Amino acid sequence: MLLTPLKSLSLCLALLAGSAIAADAVTSPAAANTVLTGKVHLYKQKKDTGEWPHDCTITFEAGGAEQEIDLHDDSYGCTNDDDYGFKIENAPSAALISFHSADNCGNGGDFYVGVKTIKNPTTMVEPMGFSQALSYSPGEILVPGVQLTHSGGSKPNGTLSCVWIRPSPLP
């Protein structure tokens, strides 16, 4: 088969374009594997205006370490027994987060709520009250990207004492 100069040029350009696409496909997964710095924001009682006063922010530990934060004495500045809601920000998929009134993050006391992130990354637009989360059944989606895993109790307001976080393992 004899190629004209124009066909040769077209073939070369097509091969170059294919190489550029292939090179981009090789480098794109690196961006997808970026380590996310997830955060859990805790909020005081919602005001009549609808505003959630911010109490503190807990940042996921580097390297995906499991965390148990005792709000009686924590380094994040959270107030024990004074939070009513939470918001998750930039959390990786498959992170487990639970909120407990029991000091040792146990599933007892006045209430407990456990959630799993199911989107990468997961960021909640608005805070959610613990009492609202208790109205869902395990397995239900609370908001896009956040699934309830377990819950119990009936007095969540102003009784939060412990937050447990287990980020998903790195791929």
Backbone bond lengths (Angstrom), bond angles and torsions (degrees), N, CA, C in turn:
res aa  C-N    CA-C-N  psi(-1)  N-CA   C-N-CA  omega(-1)  CA-C   N-CA-C  phi
1 M - - - 1.445 - - 1.524 108.23 -
2 L 1.296 116.18 127.26 1.454 122.49 -179.12 1.518 108.87 -99.04
3 L 1.360 116.42 127.33 1.459 120.39 -179.02 1.514 110.38 -101.53
4 T 1.289 115.26 137.19 1.461 119.77 174.56 1.522 107.54 -77.79
5 P 1.325 117.39 161.50 1.473 119.39 179.00 1.527 112.41 -56.38
6 L 1.327 118.02 -37.10 1.455 120.90 -179.43 1.528 110.77 -67.63
7 K 1.335 117.54 -42.54 1.464 120.94 178.11 1.521 110.66 -66.17
8 S 1.326 117.36 -37.12 1.466 121.13 177.91 1.524 110.73 -62.90
9 L 1.329 115.53 -43.38 1.460 120.32 179.38 1.528 110.20 -64.59
10 S 1.309 117.50 -42.74 1.465 122.17 179.14 1.522 111.12 -61.70
11 L 1.336 115.76 -42.09 1.460 120.78 179.23 1.527 110.49 -64.49
12 C 1.303 117.91 -42.68 1.474 122.19 178.60 1.516 110.80 -62.69
13 L 1.320 116.71 -44.03 1.466 120.23 179.48 1.530 110.86 -63.79
14 A 1.313 117.32 -40.46 1.469 120.53 178.53 1.519 110.85 -63.36
15 L 1.343 116.69 -42.01 1.469 120.11 178.20 1.525 111.32 -64.56
16 L 1.310 117.20 -41.81 1.466 120.74 178.03 1.521 111.29 -64.14
17 A 1.309 117.38 -42.57 1.469 120.56 178.64 1.518 110.40 -62.95
18 G 1.314 117.09 -41.25 1.462 120.57 177.78 1.518 111.59 -63.23
19 S 1.344 117.31 -38.66 1.467 120.94 177.44 1.510 111.26 -65.24
20 A 1.319 116.84 -40.02 1.468 120.41 179.56 1.521 110.35 -65.32
21 I 1.325 117.45 -41.41 1.465 120.88 178.23 1.516 110.13 -64.73
22 A 1.329 116.93 -43.27 1.462 120.40 179.46 1.522 110.75 -64.13
23 A 1.339 118.02 -40.82 1.471 120.94 178.91 1.515 110.25 -64.43
24 D 1.341 117.35 -39.20 1.455 120.75 178.53 1.521 110.09 -65.73
25 A 1.313 118.96 -38.98 1.458 121.97 178.95 1.517 111.02 -64.24
26 V 1.334 117.14 -32.04 1.463 120.25 179.31 1.525 110.76 -72.50
27 T 1.343 117.66 -36.86 1.459 119.83 -176.75 1.519 112.55 -86.38
28 S 1.316 120.49 -22.65 1.459 122.30 -177.52 1.516 114.26 -62.21
29 P 1.356 121.85 -41.18 1.457 119.87 179.53 1.523 113.15 -58.94
30 A 1.305 118.93 -26.55 1.464 120.29 177.95 1.520 109.96 -60.73
31 A 1.310 116.87 -39.60 1.460 119.72 177.92 1.519 110.33 -66.76
32 A 1.327 117.67 -34.70 1.459 120.87 179.57 1.521 111.72 -69.51
33 N 1.344 117.93 -24.46 1.457 121.27 -179.16 1.530 112.89 -92.25
34 T 1.328 117.40 13.73 1.449 121.09 178.09 1.526 108.93 -60.61
35 V 1.331 116.34 133.97 1.461 120.93 179.73 1.520 108.60 -74.68
36 L 1.324 116.24 124.58 1.452 121.73 -179.35 1.525 109.95 -87.88
37 T 1.317 116.34 144.18 1.456 121.33 175.07 1.516 107.19 -103.60
38 G 1.321 115.83 90.71 1.448 120.36 -178.20 1.518 112.16 -73.35
39 K 1.322 114.72 155.60 1.465 121.36 178.66 1.513 109.51 -139.78
40 V 1.337 114.68 149.41 1.458 121.75 171.10 1.521 106.25 -120.80
41 H 1.325 115.79 121.96 1.469 121.51 177.51 1.529 107.64 -99.68
42 L 1.318 116.87 136.69 1.456 122.08 176.28 1.524 109.09 -111.40
43 Y 1.335 115.38 144.14 1.458 121.24 -174.17 1.525 111.50 -128.28
44 K 1.331 114.15 144.67 1.456 121.79 175.50 1.526 108.69 -76.92
45 Q 1.324 116.28 -176.15 1.460 121.20 -176.16 1.525 111.60 -58.32
46 K 1.331 114.91 134.29 1.462 122.15 -179.52 1.527 109.43 -64.16
47 K 1.331 116.48 134.34 1.461 121.79 -179.84 1.523 110.63 -80.22
48 D 1.314 116.75 164.73 1.462 122.08 177.48 1.528 111.78 -60.62
49 T 1.319 116.69 -24.08 1.463 121.67 179.24 1.535 111.94 -77.12
50 G 1.340 116.53 -8.72 1.466 121.26 -177.78 1.514 112.93 94.78
51 E 1.321 117.34 -5.17 1.463 121.50 -179.68 1.531 110.64 -78.11
52 W 1.332 114.52 140.03 1.465 121.75 175.36 1.530 107.93 -102.46
53 P 1.333 120.26 107.01 1.467 120.43 177.02 1.529 110.58 -65.72
54 H 1.324 116.61 128.42 1.464 122.49 -177.57 1.521 110.38 -74.32
55 D 1.332 117.30 134.15 1.462 121.69 176.03 1.526 110.74 -98.65
56 C 1.351 116.59 -55.21 1.457 119.44 -176.46 1.520 110.29 -163.23
57 T 1.340 115.35 171.85 1.457 122.44 177.98 1.516 108.84 -129.89
58 I 1.328 116.17 129.55 1.462 122.42 176.23 1.524 107.14 -107.92
59 T 1.325 116.68 122.29 1.460 122.22 -179.41 1.529 109.55 -96.68
60 F 1.328 116.49 136.78 1.460 120.85 176.75 1.526 109.04 -58.81
61 E 1.323 116.67 139.66 1.462 121.91 177.76 1.523 110.49 -67.02
62 A 1.325 116.09 145.24 1.459 121.38 176.40 1.526 109.69 -62.68
63 G 1.296 117.15 144.23 1.449 121.62 177.88 1.517 114.26 81.62
64 G 1.327 117.28 5.60 1.461 120.19 175.70 1.512 115.21 74.91
65 A 1.323 117.75 26.61 1.466 120.69 -179.78 1.525 110.96 -70.83
66 E 1.318 115.77 143.45 1.458 122.21 175.52 1.530 109.00 -69.30
67 Q 1.331 116.08 141.84 1.455 121.05 -178.90 1.524 110.81 -128.25
68 E 1.312 116.34 140.89 1.457 122.89 170.39 1.523 106.37 -127.72
69 I 1.321 116.23 110.89 1.457 121.25 -174.44 1.523 108.83 -104.48
70 D 1.325 115.89 113.38 1.464 123.00 176.19 1.524 106.57 -86.93
71 L 1.324 117.25 115.05 1.461 120.46 -175.07 1.529 113.11 -73.83
72 H 1.336 117.99 -7.53 1.463 119.90 174.54 1.521 110.35 -67.47
73 D 1.325 115.46 -34.54 1.460 120.49 -175.60 1.525 108.28 -151.63
74 D 1.325 116.19 82.54 1.459 118.31 -178.59 1.519 110.20 -123.40
75 S 1.305 115.28 161.83 1.462 120.88 -177.52 1.530 112.26 -91.42
76 Y 1.324 118.00 6.19 1.461 121.46 -178.70 1.524 112.50 -98.02
77 G 1.329 116.95 -6.79 1.458 120.64 179.18 1.514 114.37 80.05
78 C 1.326 117.70 20.20 1.465 121.44 179.05 1.530 110.18 -76.56
79 T 1.319 115.58 148.99 1.458 121.41 179.00 1.525 109.14 -96.66
80 N 1.323 117.77 123.90 1.466 121.90 179.05 1.530 110.43 -67.51
81 D 1.323 115.81 142.58 1.470 123.29 176.23 1.528 113.48 54.81
82 D 1.337 116.63 36.94 1.459 118.68 -178.44 1.528 112.78 -140.42
83 D 1.329 118.11 10.75 1.461 120.24 -177.56 1.523 111.18 -110.90
84 Y 1.339 114.44 144.79 1.456 122.37 -174.69 1.525 113.32 -121.43
85 G 1.328 117.26 -13.60 1.455 119.46 -175.92 1.516 112.35 -156.95
86 F 1.339 114.73 173.41 1.463 121.80 -176.36 1.517 110.58 -144.94
87 K 1.323 114.60 161.87 1.468 122.06 172.63 1.526 106.93 -147.36
88 I 1.326 116.20 136.19 1.462 122.61 179.51 1.526 107.94 -102.65
89 E 1.335 115.25 137.87 1.460 120.15 -178.71 1.527 110.91 -132.70
90 N 1.310 116.68 128.98 1.470 124.33 172.25 1.531 113.80 55.10
91 A 1.312 116.92 33.70 1.467 121.08 -179.09 1.528 110.46 -84.26
92 P 1.328 116.69 143.13 1.464 118.89 176.92 1.526 110.74 -70.53
93 S 1.309 116.00 158.26 1.458 121.12 176.47 1.523 109.74 -62.57
94 A 1.321 116.15 148.32 1.475 125.12 177.53 1.529 113.74 71.86
95 A 1.329 117.21 16.81 1.470 119.70 173.04 1.526 108.05 -77.04
96 L 1.329 116.23 140.52 1.461 121.96 176.10 1.522 108.45 -107.69
97 I 1.330 115.81 132.05 1.463 121.79 -179.26 1.515 107.03 -136.62
98 S 1.335 116.82 132.22 1.463 118.62 176.71 1.517 110.46 -135.92
99 F 1.321 113.90 150.51 1.455 123.89 -176.74 1.525 107.79 -121.47
100 H 1.332 116.57 133.68 1.466 120.50 -172.99 1.523 111.79 -138.86
101 S 1.333 115.10 144.98 1.464 118.68 171.04 1.527 109.92 -84.58
102 A 1.334 117.59 -21.77 1.471 121.87 178.16 1.527 109.43 -72.87
103 D 1.331 116.29 137.04 1.460 122.07 -175.94 1.524 113.75 -58.74
104 N 1.311 118.71 -33.10 1.467 121.87 -175.45 1.531 112.85 -96.73
105 C 1.310 117.02 19.33 1.474 123.04 -177.42 1.526 112.06 61.51
106 G 1.305 116.87 30.30 1.463 121.26 177.12 1.521 111.30 -84.54
107 N 1.322 115.12 161.26 1.465 121.06 179.47 1.520 110.25 -88.25
108 G 1.294 115.93 64.24 1.463 122.33 177.73 1.508 107.82 -147.64
109 G 1.302 116.70 -157.25 1.454 119.96 179.46 1.512 112.01 71.85
110 D 1.317 115.56 -154.43 1.460 121.22 -175.84 1.524 113.64 -73.18
111 F 1.350 117.09 -33.14 1.464 119.55 178.26 1.521 110.78 -167.33
112 Y 1.332 115.23 163.24 1.460 123.86 168.53 1.520 108.10 -153.10
113 V 1.321 116.05 144.38 1.464 123.14 179.23 1.520 107.02 -139.47
114 G 1.332 116.58 125.63 1.459 121.91 176.75 1.509 110.49 -118.16
115 V 1.333 116.39 137.87 1.458 121.18 179.37 1.527 110.27 -132.81
116 K 1.324 114.67 160.35 1.465 122.20 175.90 1.519 107.24 -130.71
117 T 1.344 116.04 136.25 1.455 119.31 175.05 1.530 108.34 -82.65
118 I 1.329 115.97 137.04 1.462 120.39 -175.62 1.532 111.94 -126.15
119 K 1.319 115.90 18.62 1.463 121.87 178.77 1.526 106.75 -141.30
120 N 1.316 117.88 147.82 1.458 120.87 -178.09 1.525 110.10 -122.95
121 P 1.325 118.35 114.61 1.466 127.29 -8.52 1.523 110.87 -82.52
122 T 1.318 115.80 165.37 1.460 121.68 177.24 1.523 108.93 -108.51
123 T 1.317 115.89 124.84 1.463 122.25 173.54 1.519 107.84 -136.94
124 M 1.324 115.72 122.92 1.458 121.16 176.46 1.527 108.21 -81.35
125 V 1.330 116.62 138.66 1.460 121.39 -179.48 1.531 110.10 -74.59
126 E 1.312 116.87 -42.63 1.464 122.82 -177.43 1.531 109.62 -126.25
127 P 1.331 117.33 153.58 1.472 119.29 172.98 1.526 110.80 -64.58
128 M 1.323 115.57 157.27 1.467 121.85 175.26 1.520 108.15 -124.81
129 G 1.325 116.16 135.27 1.452 121.11 177.70 1.524 110.70 -74.15
130 F 1.337 116.11 146.78 1.465 120.27 177.42 1.528 110.53 -61.85
131 S 1.339 117.61 -36.61 1.469 120.25 179.28 1.525 110.64 -64.07
132 Q 1.340 117.34 -36.54 1.468 120.31 177.54 1.529 109.73 -67.23
133 A 1.325 117.94 -42.61 1.473 121.20 179.62 1.530 110.90 -61.17
134 L 1.336 117.06 -35.44 1.471 120.59 179.10 1.527 112.85 -66.66
135 S 1.328 118.05 -17.30 1.464 120.50 -179.39 1.535 111.98 -80.43
136 Y 1.327 118.15 -6.38 1.461 123.23 178.70 1.529 110.01 -95.53
137 S 1.315 115.62 161.19 1.462 121.94 175.52 1.526 109.62 -99.68
138 P 1.333 117.85 149.33 1.470 119.80 177.02 1.533 110.91 -52.97
139 G 1.321 115.09 136.72 1.460 121.67 -178.10 1.520 112.75 98.29
140 E 1.325 117.67 -19.83 1.458 120.30 179.89 1.532 110.40 -77.46
141 I 1.330 114.71 152.73 1.460 122.51 177.95 1.536 107.82 -86.71
142 L 1.333 116.54 122.05 1.469 120.77 179.11 1.523 110.61 -76.50
143 V 1.308 115.39 -49.62 1.467 124.72 175.65 1.527 105.06 -146.97
144 P 1.324 118.63 164.33 1.469 118.18 179.37 1.534 111.81 -53.21
145 G 1.333 115.76 123.95 1.458 121.86 178.38 1.515 115.34 93.83
146 V 1.346 118.33 -5.19 1.471 121.06 -177.21 1.532 109.52 -129.27
147 Q 1.332 115.51 119.98 1.465 122.25 -178.52 1.528 109.61 -114.08
148 L 1.323 116.86 135.60 1.468 121.48 176.12 1.531 108.99 -74.48
149 T 1.339 116.91 128.24 1.466 120.42 179.07 1.523 111.85 -101.68
150 H 1.331 117.30 -36.80 1.455 121.62 178.79 1.522 109.66 -163.29
151 S 1.326 115.53 155.75 1.468 119.84 179.17 1.520 109.07 -163.90
152 G 1.306 114.68 162.50 1.452 119.92 177.06 1.519 110.41 -175.75
153 G 1.315 114.78 167.52 1.456 120.59 -179.42 1.505 111.49 92.75
154 S 1.327 114.77 176.59 1.460 118.30 -176.26 1.529 113.51 -141.49
155 K 1.332 117.84 1.14 1.473 119.73 -178.99 1.531 110.20 -126.90
156 P 1.330 116.84 73.92 1.466 118.53 -176.03 1.522 115.06 -83.65
157 N 1.311 116.89 -20.02 1.459 119.18 -170.22 1.518 112.87 -75.59
158 G 1.331 114.84 116.94 1.451 120.97 176.51 1.512 114.38 72.50
159 T 1.338 117.76 25.30 1.468 119.80 179.94 1.532 112.86 -123.97
160 L 1.322 119.04 7.53 1.464 121.97 -177.84 1.528 110.92 -65.73
161 S 1.341 116.10 127.42 1.469 121.23 179.99 1.519 113.88 -127.46
162 C 1.343 118.18 -14.74 1.456 119.74 -174.76 1.530 110.15 -151.15
163 V 1.331 115.36 139.59 1.470 121.98 175.45 1.522 107.29 -126.13
164 W 1.344 115.18 132.02 1.475 120.94 179.95 1.517 107.71 -118.55
165 I 1.336 116.74 133.86 1.465 122.28 -178.78 1.519 109.23 -131.83
166 R 1.328 115.65 130.40 1.467 121.11 170.20 1.522 108.13 -130.97
167 P 1.346 115.79 99.71 1.476 118.40 177.57 1.515 109.96 -62.86
168 S 1.305 115.74 156.43 1.475 118.93 177.63 1.523 109.01 -66.41
169 P 1.328 116.71 149.40 1.466 119.06 177.59 1.524 109.96 -66.21
170 L 1.314 115.14 149.72 1.465 119.26 178.16 1.531 109.53 -69.42
171 P 1.361 115.77 148.62 1.465 119.20 -177.80 1.524 111.85 -66.34
